[in-house]
Amino acid sequence: MMQAVAVPEQVKDVAQWPVISTKNLDLQFQTADGPVQALKDVTLDVTPGDFVSFIGPSGCGKTTLLRCIAGLETPTGGMLSVNGMTAEEARKSRAYGYVFQAAGLYPWRNIGRNIKLPLEIMGFDKSEQDRRMRDVLQLVDLQGFEGKYPWQLSGGMQQRASIARALAFDADILLMDEPFGALDEIVRDHLNEQLLNLWSRTKKTICFVTHSIPEAVYLSTRIVVMSPRPGRITEIIESPLPKDRPLEIRDSAAFIEIAHRVREGLRAGHGDV
């Protein structure tokens, strides 16, 4: 049974209180071939304003962990809380926005109506829907494209529209499941820069799944390295890089050193299996 952690009255430094907390988290799937241990003994705290990337080999449980945080999968052991609530309560209270690997835009709705969809479901009046739609389009540099349809936009623009939709109801947490994985390197670099700028402006807490070591190092305040299944956290690497990060920082000695640590952590995780 998952139990949420209530924030004590005496806690004053809210900035240090974890908005996402897991302790000894396990998840076991039951399949026709027997039980499969997807996550094992995962303990992690994410504080407000963190940009945390999850990296590990395919099938290690990165997306599964993100889905647990989102209340889309139910852990079979341990503790998980999101904003002091259970993950299910956080999902029902719309505590987070979720960006999937594919943009997932409805082709029969133009970009503006795609972005307004969650606002319609939540019951915002039309004028507020329009205001929020315009605001988030400006945040992702898509102002003027609200009348276009998804098929009229490039893959990178579609993902920016998907991010705008996740931002529309202004949740403090943004969960991103490898949103740029299918894009070419030039577009990916551009969107990485835009995402850092967006994070700086909105002060969101971001959890980001990726297979790319350079992407994880470039974006993150902390990098969570995971082992092959069953998914465990083998290392959490704190980034010393400044928040202002031009792409050229990837040529710096500090960047290369962090990338080396991540690569070594991934190798060590394979050795532990």
N, C-alpha and C positions, 0 to 999 in steps of 0.2 A: 504494500500500500504506500503510495507516494505521499509524503508529508511536506507541506510548504513551510518555509521558515518565516515567522513573523518578525518584522523589524522592531527591536526593542525601543521603548520610549526614550531611553537614555542615549541612543545613538544619534549624535548630532552631525557627524561628518558624513553626510549622505553620499558625497562624491566617492567615498571609499567603500560604501556598502555594495556588495555584489548585486547587480541586477539579474544575473544568471548564476546559479550555483548548483553544482552537482557534487555528490559525494558517494563514492563506491557504486557508481551507476552500472547496472548490468542490463543487457537485453538479450533474451534468447528467443529465437523464432522456432515454432514447431512446424516441421515439414514432413512430407510423406516418407522421406528417407531418415527421419529422426530429428532431434533438436540441433539447431545451429546457433552457436554463441556469436552474436554480432558485436556486442560491446561487453567489456569486462573491466570492472573496478575503475571507472572513469571519474576522476575528481578534478574539478576545475571551478574557479571563480572568475567571472567577467564583471569588471567594474564600469560605472557610467563613463561613456566617451571612449572606451577601448575600441580598437580595431583589431580583432582576433581572427587570424587565418588558421584553418585546419588543413593540414597537408599529410598525405600518406599514400600508399599504393592503392590501386583500384580494389574495391571490395573490403577496405579496412574499416568501414563504418563511419566515415566522415559525414556523408549525407544522412545516414541513420541517426547520428548524434544530433544533427541540425533538426531533423524531423521530430526527435524526442523533445528538444527545446520548444519546437513549434506546437507540441501537443498532437502531432500527427502519427506518432508511434508511442506505445505505452511501455516504459521500462518494466522489467520483471524483478528488479532489485535495486536497492540504493535509494538515494534522495535526489530530487530535482526541484528547484524553485525558479520562477521567473517573476521578477518584480514582487517578490514576497508571496507569490501565489503558486498553486500547482500549475503545471504547463497547460492543463485543460482549462483552468480558470483564466489564465493569461490569454489563451486563444479566444475564449468567449468574450473577453473584455477588449480584444483587438489590441493587445500590448505590443505587437510587432507587425512589420510588413515583411513579406516573403517574396524573394525574386528567384524564380526557377531557372534551370539550365536553358530551357527554351523560353522565348518571350511569352508565349501563351496568349497572344492577343486574338480577340474574336474578329475574323475577317469581315463579318457583316457590320461591324461597328467601326466608325472612324476613330482616330486616335483620341480625340477629346472624349468620346463616349466610352471608349475602353478605360480611360483613366477614371472617369466618373462612376464606373460600375460599382466599386465597393461603397462609394458615397451614396449611391442610389439605394443599395441594400441596407445601409446604416440609417437611412431616413433623413439625410441632409436635404434642406430645401434647395430649389433649383439655383437660386442666386449664390448660395454658399458653394454648391457643387461647381458652378462656373468659376468662382473666385479661386477655389483651391486648384482646379484644373489649370488655370492660367499660371498660378504661382509655381506649381511643380514643373510645368512645361518650361518655365523660365529657368528653374533650378538645373534642369538637364539640357538646357540650350536647345529646346525644340519649339520655342515660341513661334507661332504662325503655322504649325503643322497639325493643329487640332482637327482640321477638316480632311486631312489625308487618311487613306486606308492603309492597314499594315502592309499590303502587297506593294504599295507605292514607296515604301521606305527600305533602306538598306538594313542588313542584319544588325549592324551596330546601332542604328537609329531605333529599330524595334526594341532592342534591349534597353535603351535609354527610356523609351516609352514605358516599358515594363517596370523599370525602377521608379519612374514618375508615378505609376499606378500604386506601387507599394508605399510611396511617400504621401499619397494624397490625404490619408486620414491622420497623418502626423504622429504616428507611433514613435516612441523613443528608441525602439530596437529595430534594426534592419537585418534580416537573415537572408544570405545570398548563397545559393547553391551553384557554384561554378558558372556564373552567368556569362563569362566571356570565353569559355572553353572552345566554342565552335568558330570563333572569329579569327581572322588572319592577324599576324603579329603587329602590323602597323595599326590596324583598328583597335586591337587589344591595348596597345601602348597608349593610344589616345584616350580610350575609355578608362584606363587605370588612372591617368592624370585627372580626368574629369571626376572620377569617383573620390579621389583624395580631396579635390577641391570641394565637392559636395559634402563630404564628411566634415571638413574644416568649417564650412558655413553652417551646417545644421546641428553639429555636436551630437549626432546619433551614436549609439552603441552598435557596432557592426560585427557580425559573425559571418565569415566568408570561407567557403570551401573552394579549394583549388588543387590542381595537380602540378602547378608550375612553381618551381622554387623561386625564380626571379620575381614573379607576381606576388608571392607570399611575402618576400623580403621587402619589396618596394612599398606594399600597401600597409603593412601591419605595425602595430605597437607591440604585439606579441604573436609568436608563431607556435602553434600547437602541433607537434610532430606525433603522428600515430603509427602504430605497428600494423602489420598484416593481421587479418582476422584470427582470433577475436580482437577487435579494435581496443587498444589500450593507448594511453598517453605515455610515450616514452621520454619526451622532453618538452619543456615550455621555454622558448627562447625570447627573452626581452630584447627589443630593438633599441639600440642607442641612437638611431638615425633621427635627425630633426623632423618635425612635422611638415616643414616646408621642403618638399622633395622633388626637385626637377628630375626628369628622366636621366640626366647625365650623372646623377648620384650613383647609378648602377655601375659606373666605372671606378668608383672610389674604393679605397682599401677597406673601409668599414663595411661597405655593402658586400664585397667579395668575401670578407671574413664571416659575416652572418650566413651568407649562402653556403659557405663551406660547412659551417656548424649544422645547418639544416640537412645538408647532404649526408654528413656523417651520422646524424641522428636517424635518418631513414635507413642507412646501412646497418646501424646498430640494432634498430628495430627488427630488421630481417633476421639478424643473427640470434635474436632472443626467441624466435619461433621454434 
